[in-house]
Amino acid sequence: MSKQETKLWLQITSGQGPDECALAARKLVSRIMKDARTAETLAELLDGMEGRKRGTYSSALLCLSGAKSEAFSKVWVGTIQWICESPYRNGYKRKNWFVGVSLIKLPSSENMAVRSCDVTWKTMRASGPGGQHMNTTDSAVQATHKPTGLQVSAGDARSQHVNKKLALEKLEAILASRQQESLAKQKQDHWRKHSNLERGNPVKVFFGKEFKQR
């Protein structure tokens, strides 16, 4: 990743919505990652908290990178509406489901929550794009956050030092996302605001089981 590239952390959450909202969150993650490929943006799923139903997300965290990632992210931030009959409850009258999308801001390097002493490292052979050089050096790393058990890997850069920095950023983003989600669930006022947000104008609306825009 070049120094000129922008990197953003996009959080998708179903809030305290029902299972249908968690399914909408899962469909939205897939849609964002698909659209990113045609928008010169790399979207990487860093974290996915499974909902009550299998194949759903109560929340998810995406890392967006690339020169056009900032412009790409702006069209998604806000409330996303999914209009569809419930796939879980036959004859259920409600057909409108909502998902929230927001940007996660990481703290400054001086205030990072992840401490070096809390991380164990494992080096491994890099794979994927990058040519022969990347396949013959142990530049890729896997980081394990001991207090939480979270594991991430990074191997985009040829430098192991840079990959370690990228891995720490991933851990920090996941922890920040989970903390924000946890704090939100503790504050009922947040969820009242979330309900009010549902009645506002969504930034995007999708229809049907195929999750398509009209």
N, C-alpha and C positions, 0 to 999 in steps of 0.2 A: 504494500500500500504506500503510495507516495505521500509526501508531506502536504501536497496541495489538496489531497482528497478530504472531503468532509465525512465525518463519522457521527451518526446519530443513533439514539436508542429509543425505539418506538414501543410503547406499552399498549397492549390490547387487553381490555378487561370486560367481563360480563357483569361486573358489580355483584349485587345480590339478586340478580335476575334469575329466572327459572332455567331449567335445563335447555330450553329452546335458545336462550341468550348465549349459553355456553357453546351450543352447537354453532350459532352464528359467529362466535369468536373464532372457532376452529376454521370455519369456511372463510372468514375474513383473512386469517393468516395465510391460507393457501392462495387467496386472490391477490393479496399484496405481494407475495413472493413471485407469483406469476407475472404480474404487471411490472415488477421491478426489472425483470429480464429484458423487457422491451423499452425501458426508460433509462438505460445506461446506469443502472444502480444495482449494487450487490446487496441482497437481503439474506441475512443469516439468522436462523431461529436459534436463540441462545437459551431460552427457557420456556417451558410450557407446563403450566400447572393444570393437571387433568381435572375436569369437572366431575360431577356425580355420575354422569353417564359416560360410558366408554366412547372415545372418539370425540370428546368435547374438551374445551379449554375454559377454566374459570378465569385464567389470565395467561398472557404470553408476552415474551420480550423478543423483539427483532432488532438486529444491528443493521443499519443502513449505511453503506459507504459508496463513495464515488463522487465525481464532480457535480453530478446533478441530484444527489441524494436529498439535499435540503429542499429543493423545489418539489421533488417527488413526495417528500413527507408532508408538505403543507396541505396537499389535497386530501389527506387522510385524517388529520387531527380534528377531533370533534366527535359528534355522535353519528354512528352508522346505524341505519334502519334496515331491517330485513322483514319483508312482508311475505308471509307464507303460513299455510295451515300447519298446525303443530304435528310434527312427525311422531310425537310420543303420546298424544292424547286425541283420540278420534272424536270428532264432533265438537272439539273445543272452539269456542267462538273467537277467542283472541287470535289475531293474525299478525300483530306488530311486535317485533322484538328488537332490542336496542343493545348496542355495544359501544363502549367508550374507547377512544384512541387518544393518547397523549404522549408527549416527549418527556423522557427521563433525563434530568440534568445531573451529571456526575459532579461530586465535590472536587475542589481543587486538589492538586497532587499533595499539598501539605495536609489536607484533611481526609485523605483516603481512609476508608474503614478497614480495608484489607491490609494487614500487617505481614511483612515478609516472614516473620517467625511463625505465622499461622498457615503458611503455604508449603506444601511439599511438591517437589518437581520431579518429572520424569522426562528424559529426552527420548526422541524417537525419530525415525527416518521420515523426512518430509515426502509428501506425495501430491499428486495433482499437477496443475499448471506450474511452470517454472523451469522446465528444461532438465537436462541431464544433471546439472549441478545440484538441483534440489533433491534429486533421488540418490545422491551419493554423500550427503552430509546429514548429520544428526542435528539439524537446526530446529526442527519442530519440538514443541514442548507440550506436556500435559501438566496442568496445575490442579492440585487438590486443596480445597479450603478445609482445614482440619476441624474447625468449630462446627461447620454445617455439613461437611461431606460433599459439597458441590465440586464438580469436576468440569474443567473446560480445557480445550486444546487450541493451539495456535501454531500455524506453520506457513503462513503466507509470505513471510519475509525470509531472506536467506540468512539473516543474522539471528542467532539464538537470543541475544540480548533484546532485540526488537520484539521477537516473538514472546518473550517473557513479559515485556511491557504490555503487549496486546492481550495476553492471557489475564493479567491483573486487571486490565480495563474491563474485560468480559465479566470477571468475578464481581467487580465493583458494581457494574451495571445490573447484574442479576440480583445482588443483595439490595441495591437501592430500589429496584422494582418490587421485590418481595416486601421490603419494609413499607413502601408506599401503599401497597395493597393491604398489608396488615393494619396499618394505621387507619386507613379508610374504613375498614370493617369494624374498627373500634368506635368510630364516630358516626352515630346514627344521623347526625345533621348532614354529613357528607352524602348519605344515601338519599335524604330528602331532596338535596340539591340535585342529585343524579336523576331523581324522578322528575323534577322540574325540567331538567335538561332534555328528557325524553320528549317533552311536549314542544320543544323548540324545533328549529329547522335543522334537520340532519344534513351533514356535508355530502353524504352519498346514500342512495336508497337501492337496495337489491331485492329481487323478486324470485319466488319459487325455490324449489329444491335445488335447482341448478345454480342459484345464487348469481343471477344475471341482472345487469342494468338495462333499463329500456331507453 
